[in-house]
Amino acid sequence: MPRPVARSASVVRPAISGWGVIAKSGCLGWRSNPAVRTIHRTRRRRFGWSGCAWPAAGVNAGGRKSCAPGCKASTRAPSASTLGRLLRQHGWSRSPLWRRRGPDRAWPALRRARRPNEVWTVDFKGCFHTADGRRCDPLTVRDAYSRYGLCIRVLHGHKLATVQREFVRLFRRFGLPRRIHADQGRPWAGPGPAWLSQLSAWWVSLGIRPTFSRRARPGDNASHEQWHRELKADNTRPPSATPQAQQRRFQNWLQDYNEERPHEALGLIPPAQVYYRSRRRYRGARPPRYPRGWTVRQVRPNGEIYWPGRSRFFGEAFVRQPVGLQPWRQDRWRVYFYDWLIGEIHTPDLGAMRPAIYHRRHPPKVSAMS
């Protein structure tokens, strides 16, 4: 094992040289290979550590399996966490959540809104408790251009049905925006392809394009976070006696914020003088129109489809949604959800779809939602 690897892992070189030689010599067949078995025996006698467990377990064995009880007889053996980190670093192990990567795609750059209803920003104000001890999770929605507060609704948790019902009420009252910007937390985003969750996939079916902030970057939605600071300072210190009283307090504050309070970014005029209702009316989910020659499949309640000849897992975000399969190359199909590329299906693969990886090539220098 090279000296830089030992130095990077903060362990002495003799502690890892034994299993390093075994790995490079063919770890899967070490019992049947006399040369590897001889090296293994020599290293074990020299360094007092039996590294026999992880070659027997295979390349994908983690640190705990590699440090079986029989392998810790010596004080020179590395810990399970150190060994697992080295195995992952050099490609000899992988996470249980590892999946084959699909096509790489770049997110469009975050852009400032130029007119009302072009971008709505959404988030949950941090939870707090009213005086009677009941929990409140205020859902906040605001128009990014006019700074008009569309909604401050006290909810009890982040359940999908409750949040979706509130958005239906907003869409019927104010119409549909072009985009909705949120962070990567639940219920806005999920771990599946394109970071879509069931809620954001429903937005896509309505003709709304969701956009997400970078992970741990609240500055990508800085204007909404600053609105939360004012909301918290004026309404939650101290909180009201009950959630109903807190909701009335939010409504009175929101009316004053929209109609009376001047906003510096708007030239010291109230947001109500700038905002107007969207012309796009809410009519429910629109059916997708995939090109001729594509195969359309309905995703099952367990997030799978049957294609070709076996079940393929797509994700919980697309449950009961139609997806389109485009013939791409030999034994390959590209999977689309409306106009979103969400992954590829390879016939030799035995399991799930290979999800598309979305990333931002050029992080914004300033907040796109400020």
VOLUM-733578 format. One record per residue (C-alpha): residue number from 0; residue in one letter; chain; y, x, z. Coordinates in nm, 3 decimals. Each point is the difference from the previous one (the first is absolute). Example, Ala and Ser with C-alpha at 12.3 -4.5 7.8 and 13.67 -1.06 7.14 Angstrom:
VOLUM-733578
[pator 0; A; A; [-0.450; 1.230; 0.780]]
[pator 1; S; A; [0.344; 0.137; -0.066]]
***
This chain:
VOLUM-733578
[pator 0; M; A; [0.000; 0.000; 0.000]]
[pator 1; P; A; [0.339; 0.148; -0.097]]
[pator 2; R; A; [0.228; 0.122; 0.275]]
[pator 3; P; A; [0.298; -0.227; -0.104]]
[pator 4; V; A; [-0.215; -0.310; 0.051]]
[pator 5; A; A; [-0.089; 0.107; 0.353]]
[pator 6; R; A; [0.364; 0.080; 0.072]]
[pator 7; S; A; [0.115; -0.341; -0.131]]
[pator 8; A; A; [-0.252; -0.178; 0.222]]
[pator 9; S; A; [0.099; 0.201; 0.311]]
[pator 10; V; A; [-0.356; 0.116; 0.063]]
[pator 11; V; A; [-0.157; 0.345; -0.010]]
[pator 12; R; A; [-0.166; 0.105; -0.319]]
[pator 13; P; A; [-0.352; 0.058; 0.141]]
[pator 14; A; A; [-0.009; -0.358; 0.126]]
[pator 15; I; A; [0.011; -0.146; -0.352]]
[pator 16; S; A; [-0.140; 0.275; -0.216]]
[pator 17; G; A; [-0.358; -0.118; 0.056]]
[pator 18; W; A; [0.035; -0.352; -0.134]]
[pator 19; G; A; [0.245; 0.117; -0.268]]
[pator 20; V; A; [-0.263; 0.223; -0.161]]
[pator 21; I; A; [-0.254; -0.280; 0.020]]
[pator 22; A; A; [0.236; -0.247; -0.170]]
[pator 23; K; A; [0.074; 0.232; -0.289]]
[pator 24; S; A; [-0.369; 0.076; -0.043]]
[pator 25; G; A; [-0.105; -0.361; -0.055]]
[pator 26; C; A; [0.019; -0.204; 0.317]]
[pator 27; L; A; [-0.210; -0.294; -0.118]]
[pator 28; G; A; [-0.309; 0.206; -0.072]]
[pator 29; W; A; [0.015; 0.245; 0.285]]
[pator 30; R; A; [-0.344; -0.087; 0.140]]
[pator 31; S; A; [-0.178; 0.056; -0.332]]
[pator 32; N; A; [0.198; 0.310; -0.094]]
[pator 33; P; A; [-0.150; 0.313; 0.166]]
[pator 34; A; A; [0.314; 0.206; -0.057]]
[pator 35; V; A; [0.225; -0.258; 0.162]]
[pator 36; R; A; [-0.247; -0.045; 0.287]]
[pator 37; T; A; [-0.001; 0.377; 0.061]]
[pator 38; I; A; [0.381; 0.015; 0.001]]
[pator 39; H; A; [0.008; -0.294; 0.235]]
[pator 40; R; A; [-0.245; 0.161; 0.241]]
[pator 41; T; A; [0.189; 0.330; -0.006]]
[pator 42; R; A; [0.334; -0.160; 0.067]]
[pator 43; R; A; [-0.143; -0.210; 0.283]]
[pator 44; R; A; [-0.141; 0.306; 0.178]]
[pator 45; R; A; [0.316; 0.202; -0.055]]
[pator 46; F; A; [0.259; -0.254; 0.113]]
[pator 47; G; A; [-0.207; -0.212; 0.237]]
[pator 48; W; A; [0.077; -0.329; -0.177]]
[pator 49; S; A; [-0.246; -0.219; -0.187]]
[pator 50; G; A; [0.187; -0.165; -0.284]]
[pator 51; C; A; [-0.306; -0.184; -0.125]]
[pator 52; A; A; [0.117; -0.359; 0.040]]
[pator 53; W; A; [0.267; -0.027; -0.264]]
[pator 54; P; A; [-0.197; 0.150; -0.293]]
[pator 55; A; A; [-0.280; -0.247; 0.073]]
[pator 56; A; A; [0.245; -0.290; 0.016]]
[pator 57; G; A; [0.150; 0.075; -0.341]]
[pator 58; V; A; [0.342; 0.072; -0.145]]
[pator 59; N; A; [0.155; -0.323; 0.129]]
[pator 60; A; A; [-0.092; 0.062; 0.364]]
[pator 61; G; A; [0.297; 0.003; 0.233]]
[pator 62; G; A; [0.087; 0.225; 0.288]]
[pator 63; R; A; [-0.203; -0.189; 0.262]]
[pator 64; K; A; [-0.322; 0.009; -0.203]]
[pator 65; S; A; [0.058; 0.364; -0.078]]
[pator 66; C; A; [0.029; 0.076; 0.372]]
[pator 67; A; A; [-0.323; -0.165; 0.112]]
[pator 68; P; A; [-0.109; 0.059; 0.362]]
[pator 69; G; A; [-0.224; 0.289; -0.107]]
[pator 70; C; A; [0.294; 0.175; -0.163]]
[pator 71; K; A; [0.220; 0.032; 0.310]]
[pator 72; A; A; [-0.212; 0.237; 0.198]]
[pator 73; S; A; [0.246; 0.280; -0.061]]
[pator 74; T; A; [0.360; 0.024; 0.105]]
[pator 75; R; A; [0.085; 0.142; -0.342]]
[pator 76; A; A; [-0.076; -0.325; -0.184]]
[pator 77; P; A; [0.316; -0.178; -0.122]]
[pator 78; S; A; [0.077; -0.348; 0.131]]
[pator 79; A; A; [-0.081; -0.313; -0.198]]
[pator 80; S; A; [0.365; -0.058; -0.091]]
[pator 81; T; A; [0.047; 0.358; -0.122]]
[pator 82; L; A; [-0.319; -0.007; -0.202]]
[pator 83; G; A; [0.081; -0.340; -0.148]]
[pator 84; R; A; [0.347; 0.115; -0.103]]
[pator 85; L; A; [-0.143; 0.303; -0.177]]
[pator 86; L; A; [-0.265; -0.206; -0.177]]
[pator 87; R; A; [0.261; -0.245; -0.132]]
[pator 88; Q; A; [0.237; 0.282; -0.095]]
[pator 89; H; A; [-0.256; 0.167; -0.225]]
[pator 90; G; A; [-0.147; -0.316; -0.149]]
[pator 91; W; A; [-0.331; 0.008; 0.191]]
[pator 92; S; A; [0.067; -0.327; 0.178]]
[pator 93; R; A; [0.204; -0.311; -0.058]]
[pator 94; S; A; [0.126; -0.302; 0.192]]
[pator 95; P; A; [-0.220; -0.312; 0.023]]
[pator 96; L; A; [0.291; -0.187; -0.159]]
[pator 97; W; A; [-0.003; 0.233; -0.303]]
[pator 98; R; A; [-0.011; -0.173; -0.336]]
[pator 99; R; A; [0.010; 0.129; -0.355]]
[pator 100; R; A; [0.355; 0.007; -0.127]]
[pator 101; G; A; [0.110; -0.218; -0.285]]
[pator 102; P; A; [0.292; 0.054; -0.237]]
[pator 103; D; A; [0.324; 0.143; 0.136]]
[pator 104; R; A; [0.310; -0.213; -0.034]]
[pator 105; A; A; [0.361; 0.058; 0.104]]
[pator 106; W; A; [0.206; -0.261; 0.178]]
[pator 107; P; A; [0.331; -0.087; -0.167]]
[pator 108; A; A; [0.298; 0.154; 0.172]]
[pator 109; L; A; [0.173; -0.206; 0.267]]
[pator 110; R; A; [0.322; -0.141; -0.140]]
[pator 111; R; A; [0.298; -0.169; 0.157]]
[pator 112; A; A; [0.036; -0.372; -0.055]]
[pator 113; R; A; [0.276; -0.093; -0.248]]
[pator 114; R; A; [0.009; -0.376; 0.049]]
[pator 115; P; A; [-0.118; -0.260; 0.253]]
[pator 116; N; A; [-0.373; -0.078; 0.010]]
[pator 117; E; A; [-0.091; 0.317; -0.185]]
[pator 118; V; A; [-0.147; 0.153; 0.318]]
[pator 119; W; A; [-0.089; -0.163; 0.328]]
[pator 120; T; A; [-0.079; 0.223; 0.298]]
[pator 121; V; A; [-0.249; -0.119; 0.262]]
[pator 122; D; A; [-0.126; 0.131; 0.330]]
[pator 123; F; A; [-0.104; -0.098; 0.350]]
[pator 124; K; A; [0.248; 0.069; 0.276]]
[pator 125; G; A; [-0.186; 0.176; 0.278]]
[pator 126; C; A; [-0.176; -0.242; 0.233]]
[pator 127; F; A; [0.148; -0.089; 0.337]]
[pator 128; H; A; [-0.065; -0.256; 0.272]]
[pator 129; T; A; [0.221; -0.287; 0.108]]
[pator 130; A; A; [0.076; -0.070; 0.364]]
[pator 131; D; A; [-0.310; -0.220; 0.033]]
[pator 132; G; A; [-0.223; 0.291; -0.113]]
[pator 133; R; A; [-0.082; -0.131; -0.350]]
[pator 134; R; A; [-0.010; 0.243; -0.291]]
[pator 135; C; A; [0.243; -0.027; -0.293]]
[pator 136; D; A; [-0.039; 0.171; -0.340]]
[pator 137; P; A; [0.315; -0.083; -0.201]]
[pator 138; L; A; [-0.053; -0.003; -0.376]]
[pator 139; T; A; [0.320; 0.112; -0.174]]
[pator 140; V; A; [0.083; -0.039; -0.370]]
[pator 141; R; A; [0.329; 0.103; -0.163]]
[pator 142; D; A; [0.146; 0.030; -0.347]]
[pator 143; A; A; [0.060; 0.369; -0.071]]
[pator 144; Y; A; [0.309; -0.042; -0.220]]
[pator 145; S; A; [0.206; -0.262; 0.187]]
[pator 146; R; A; [-0.136; 0.085; 0.349]]
[pator 147; Y; A; [-0.056; -0.374; 0.044]]
[pator 148; G; A; [-0.250; -0.074; 0.277]]
[pator 149; L; A; [-0.261; -0.237; -0.141]]
[pator 150; C; A; [-0.227; -0.035; 0.300]]
[pator 151; I; A; [-0.044; 0.094; 0.364]]
[pator 152; R; A; [-0.308; -0.188; 0.117]]
[pator 153; V; A; [-0.175; 0.051; 0.333]]
[pator 154; L; A; [-0.374; 0.029; -0.065]]
[pator 155; H; A; [-0.290; 0.070; 0.231]]
[pator 156; G; A; [-0.184; 0.284; -0.173]]
[pator 157; H; A; [-0.033; 0.115; -0.361]]
[pator 158; K; A; [-0.265; -0.243; -0.125]]
[pator 159; L; A; [-0.015; -0.038; -0.377]]
[pator 160; A; A; [0.004; -0.381; -0.003]]
[pator 161; T; A; [0.306; -0.019; 0.227]]
[pator 162; V; A; [0.200; 0.258; -0.196]]
[pator 163; Q; A; [-0.098; -0.150; -0.335]]
[pator 164; R; A; [0.105; -0.348; 0.113]]
[pator 165; E; A; [0.341; 0.135; 0.097]]
[pator 166; F; A; [0.044; 0.166; -0.339]]
[pator 167; V; A; [-0.088; -0.324; -0.177]]
[pator 168; R; A; [0.282; -0.167; 0.193]]
[pator 169; L; A; [0.240; 0.279; -0.100]]
[pator 170; F; A; [-0.101; -0.009; -0.367]]
[pator 171; R; A; [0.051; -0.377; -0.018]]
[pator 172; R; A; [0.342; 0.030; 0.156]]
[pator 173; F; A; [0.142; 0.314; -0.165]]
[pator 174; G; A; [-0.224; 0.051; -0.306]]
[pator 175; L; A; [-0.198; 0.312; -0.095]]
[pator 176; P; A; [0.137; 0.356; 0.004]]
[pator 177; R; A; [-0.086; 0.265; -0.256]]
[pator 178; R; A; [-0.131; 0.246; 0.259]]
[pator 179; I; A; [-0.084; 0.005; 0.368]]
[pator 180; H; A; [0.032; 0.329; 0.184]]
[pator 181; A; A; [-0.199; 0.067; 0.319]]
[pator 182; D; A; [-0.153; 0.286; 0.193]]
[pator 183; Q; A; [-0.369; 0.089; -0.018]]
[pator 184; G; A; [-0.097; -0.190; 0.313]]
[pator 185; R; A; [-0.200; -0.318; 0.024]]
[pator 186; P; A; [0.014; -0.265; -0.132]]
[pator 187; W; A; [0.216; 0.133; -0.286]]
[pator 188; A; A; [-0.225; 0.286; -0.111]]
[pator 189; G; A; [-0.367; 0.088; 0.030]]
[pator 190; P; A; [-0.234; 0.295; -0.042]]
[pator 191; G; A; [-0.127; -0.118; -0.339]]
[pator 192; P; A; [0.114; 0.076; -0.356]]
[pator 193; A; A; [0.377; 0.017; -0.054]]
[pator 194; W; A; [0.044; -0.064; 0.375]]
[pator 195; L; A; [-0.037; -0.372; -0.067]]
[pator 196; S; A; [-0.097; -0.244; 0.274]]
[pator 197; Q; A; [-0.085; -0.367; -0.034]]
[pator 198; L; A; [0.365; -0.088; 0.060]]
[pator 199; S; A; [0.145; 0.245; -0.253]]
[pator 200; A; A; [-0.272; -0.097; -0.251]]
[pator 201; W; A; [0.116; -0.359; 0.041]]
[pator 202; W; A; [0.355; 0.118; -0.073]]
[pator 203; V; A; [-0.128; 0.157; -0.322]]
[pator 204; S; A; [-0.160; -0.332; -0.101]]
[pator 205; L; A; [0.343; -0.165; 0.042]]
[pator 206; G; A; [0.168; 0.250; -0.231]]
[pator 207; I; A; [0.155; 0.211; 0.279]]
[pator 208; R; A; [-0.044; 0.376; -0.006]]
[pator 209; P; A; [-0.053; 0.154; 0.345]]
[pator 210; T; A; [0.137; 0.345; 0.074]]
[pator 211; F; A; [-0.075; 0.207; 0.307]]
[pator 212; S; A; [0.172; 0.267; 0.201]]
[pator 213; R; A; [-0.164; 0.336; 0.047]]
[pator 214; R; A; [-0.218; 0.043; 0.304]]
[pator 215; A; A; [0.198; 0.067; 0.318]]
[pator 216; R; A; [0.329; -0.015; -0.196]]
[pator 217; P; A; [0.206; -0.290; 0.143]]
[pator 218; G; A; [0.301; 0.148; -0.177]]
[pator 219; D; A; [-0.134; -0.144; -0.328]]
[pator 220; N; A; [0.098; -0.339; 0.145]]
[pator 221; A; A; [0.296; 0.123; 0.203]]
[pator 222; S; A; [0.225; -0.302; -0.050]]
[pator 223; H; A; [-0.263; -0.236; 0.139]]
[pator 224; E; A; [-0.065; 0.228; 0.297]]
[pator 225; Q; A; [0.373; 0.009; 0.076]]
[pator 226; W; A; [-0.001; -0.382; -0.011]]
[pator 227; H; A; [-0.281; 0.003; 0.254]]
[pator 228; R; A; [0.211; 0.215; 0.232]]
[pator 229; E; A; [0.285; -0.252; -0.004]]
[pator 230; L; A; [-0.245; -0.287; 0.042]]
[pator 231; K; A; [-0.159; 0.162; 0.301]]
[pator 232; A; A; [0.329; 0.090; 0.168]]
[pator 233; D; A; [0.145; -0.351; -0.033]]
[pator 234; N; A; [-0.306; -0.217; 0.066]]
[pator 235; T; A; [-0.268; 0.170; 0.207]]
[pator 236; R; A; [0.193; 0.165; 0.285]]
[pator 237; P; A; [-0.094; -0.195; 0.202]]
[pator 238; P; A; [-0.250; -0.225; -0.184]]
[pator 239; S; A; [0.010; -0.378; 0.026]]
[pator 240; A; A; [-0.208; -0.209; 0.237]]
[pator 241; T; A; [-0.249; -0.132; -0.261]]
[pator 242; P; A; [-0.088; 0.069; -0.365]]
[pator 243; Q; A; [0.164; -0.329; -0.101]]
[pator 244; A; A; [0.324; 0.102; 0.169]]
[pator 245; Q; A; [-0.024; 0.344; -0.162]]
[pator 246; Q; A; [-0.041; -0.162; -0.343]]
[pator 247; R; A; [0.314; -0.212; 0.051]]
[pator 248; R; A; [0.183; 0.315; 0.107]]
[pator 249; F; A; [-0.112; 0.179; -0.319]]
[pator 250; Q; A; [0.109; -0.293; -0.219]]
[pator 251; N; A; [0.350; -0.013; 0.149]]
[pator 252; W; A; [0.040; 0.376; -0.040]]
[pator 253; L; A; [-0.128; -0.009; -0.360]]
[pator 254; Q; A; [0.245; -0.275; -0.096]]
[pator 255; D; A; [0.289; 0.198; 0.145]]
[pator 256; Y; A; [-0.124; 0.319; -0.170]]
[pator 257; N; A; [-0.023; -0.165; -0.344]]
[pator 258; E; A; [0.311; -0.217; 0.000]]
[pator 259; E; A; [0.253; 0.149; 0.241]]
[pator 260; R; A; [-0.063; 0.367; 0.058]]
[pator 261; P; A; [0.156; 0.232; -0.264]]
[pator 262; H; A; [-0.218; 0.276; -0.143]]
[pator 263; E; A; [0.148; 0.339; -0.079]]
[pator 264; A; A; [-0.236; 0.067; -0.295]]
[pator 265; L; A; [0.124; -0.323; -0.164]]
[pator 266; G; A; [0.370; 0.076; 0.035]]
[pator 267; L; A; [0.037; -0.174; 0.338]]
[pator 268; I; A; [-0.114; -0.342; -0.117]]
[pator 269; P; A; [-0.290; -0.204; 0.144]]
[pator 270; P; A; [-0.338; 0.017; -0.180]]
[pator 271; A; A; [0.007; -0.375; -0.069]]
[pator 272; Q; A; [0.284; 0.052; -0.249]]
[pator 273; V; A; [-0.217; 0.234; -0.208]]
[pator 274; Y; A; [-0.349; -0.148; 0.021]]
[pator 275; Y; A; [-0.125; -0.282; -0.221]]
[pator 276; R; A; [-0.340; -0.162; -0.042]]
[pator 277; S; A; [-0.249; 0.146; -0.245]]
[pator 278; R; A; [-0.056; -0.172; -0.332]]
[pator 279; R; A; [-0.371; 0.070; 0.014]]
[pator 280; R; A; [-0.163; -0.302; 0.160]]
[pator 281; Y; A; [-0.316; 0.005; 0.208]]
[pator 282; R; A; [-0.286; -0.174; -0.183]]
[pator 283; G; A; [-0.302; 0.160; 0.161]]
[pator 284; A; A; [-0.220; 0.278; -0.131]]
[pator 285; R; A; [-0.001; 0.050; -0.376]]
[pator 286; P; A; [-0.332; 0.068; -0.175]]
[pator 287; P; A; [-0.030; 0.349; -0.151]]
[pator 288; R; A; [-0.008; 0.048; -0.376]]
[pator 289; Y; A; [-0.227; 0.288; -0.090]]
[pator 290; P; A; [-0.025; 0.124; -0.361]]
[pator 291; R; A; [-0.275; -0.123; -0.227]]
[pator 292; G; A; [-0.315; 0.206; 0.026]]
[pator 293; W; A; [0.032; 0.059; 0.374]]
[pator 294; T; A; [-0.254; -0.133; 0.247]]
[pator 295; V; A; [0.134; -0.216; 0.282]]
[pator 296; R; A; [-0.182; -0.019; 0.333]]
[pator 297; Q; A; [0.078; -0.193; 0.318]]
[pator 298; V; A; [-0.015; 0.214; 0.314]]
[pator 299; R; A; [-0.237; -0.141; 0.259]]
[pator 300; P; A; [0.100; -0.078; 0.361]]
[pator 301; N; A; [-0.156; 0.332; 0.106]]
[pator 302; G; A; [0.224; 0.195; -0.242]]
[pator 303; E; A; [-0.274; 0.073; -0.256]]
[pator 304; I; A; [-0.088; -0.088; -0.357]]
[pator 305; Y; A; [-0.332; 0.034; -0.178]]
[pator 306; W; A; [0.041; 0.253; -0.284]]
[pator 307; P; A; [-0.196; 0.135; -0.181]]
[pator 308; G; A; [-0.333; -0.064; 0.166]]
[pator 309; R; A; [0.116; 0.065; 0.357]]
[pator 310; S; A; [0.265; -0.102; 0.251]]
[pator 311; R; A; [0.328; 0.190; -0.015]]
[pator 312; F; A; [0.245; -0.006; 0.290]]
[pator 313; F; A; [0.365; -0.043; -0.103]]
[pator 314; G; A; [0.181; -0.072; 0.326]]
[pator 315; E; A; [0.094; -0.279; 0.236]]
[pator 316; A; A; [0.344; -0.029; -0.161]]
[pator 317; F; A; [-0.149; -0.161; -0.314]]
[pator 318; V; A; [-0.223; -0.260; 0.164]]
[pator 319; R; A; [-0.033; -0.310; -0.223]]
[pator 320; Q; A; [0.235; 0.157; -0.257]]
[pator 321; P; A; [-0.080; 0.050; -0.372]]
[pator 322; V; A; [-0.007; 0.362; -0.118]]
[pator 323; G; A; [-0.016; 0.131; -0.355]]
[pator 324; L; A; [-0.238; 0.274; -0.116]]
[pator 325; Q; A; [0.116; 0.201; -0.300]]
[pator 326; P; A; [-0.257; 0.204; -0.196]]
[pator 327; W; A; [0.130; 0.354; 0.028]]
[pator 328; R; A; [-0.256; 0.265; -0.087]]
[pator 329; Q; A; [-0.375; 0.024; -0.014]]
[pator 330; D; A; [-0.139; -0.158; 0.319]]
[pator 331; R; A; [0.352; -0.043; 0.137]]
[pator 332; W; A; [0.220; -0.301; 0.059]]
[pator 333; R; A; [0.355; -0.012; 0.130]]
[pator 334; V; A; [0.069; -0.276; 0.250]]
[pator 335; Y; A; [0.331; -0.189; -0.001]]
[pator 336; F; A; [0.145; -0.253; 0.239]]
[pator 337; Y; A; [0.264; -0.174; -0.209]]
[pator 338; D; A; [0.194; 0.301; -0.138]]
[pator 339; W; A; [-0.106; 0.236; 0.283]]
[pator 340; L; A; [-0.263; 0.266; -0.070]]
[pator 341; I; A; [-0.209; 0.000; 0.316]]
[pator 342; G; A; [-0.293; 0.225; -0.094]]
[pator 343; E; A; [-0.292; 0.086; -0.227]]
[pator 344; I; A; [-0.368; -0.093; -0.009]]
[pator 345; H; A; [-0.246; 0.272; -0.101]]
[pator 346; T; A; [-0.349; -0.120; -0.086]]
[pator 347; P; A; [-0.180; 0.297; 0.165]]
[pator 348; D; A; [0.173; -0.074; 0.332]]
[pator 349; L; A; [-0.216; -0.195; 0.239]]
[pator 350; G; A; [0.270; -0.146; 0.220]]
[pator 351; A; A; [0.362; -0.101; -0.004]]
[pator 352; M; A; [0.267; 0.020; -0.265]]
[pator 353; R; A; [0.193; 0.326; -0.018]]
[pator 354; P; A; [0.345; -0.105; 0.129]]
[pator 355; A; A; [0.317; 0.106; -0.176]]
[pator 356; I; A; [0.214; 0.242; 0.200]]
[pator 357; Y; A; [0.370; -0.087; 0.005]]
[pator 358; H; A; [0.252; 0.259; 0.114]]
[pator 359; R; A; [0.364; 0.091; -0.038]]
[pator 360; R; A; [0.068; 0.313; -0.198]]
[pator 361; H; A; [0.367; 0.024; 0.094]]
[pator 362; P; A; [0.092; -0.124; 0.349]]
[pator 363; P; A; [0.341; -0.168; 0.014]]
[pator 364; K; A; [0.283; 0.223; 0.124]]
[pator 365; V; A; [0.173; -0.298; 0.166]]
[pator 366; S; A; [-0.117; -0.338; 0.112]]
[pator 367; A; A; [-0.046; -0.231; -0.296]]
[pator 368; M; A; [0.052; -0.303; 0.223]]
[pator 369; S; A; [0.319; 0.117; 0.173]]
***
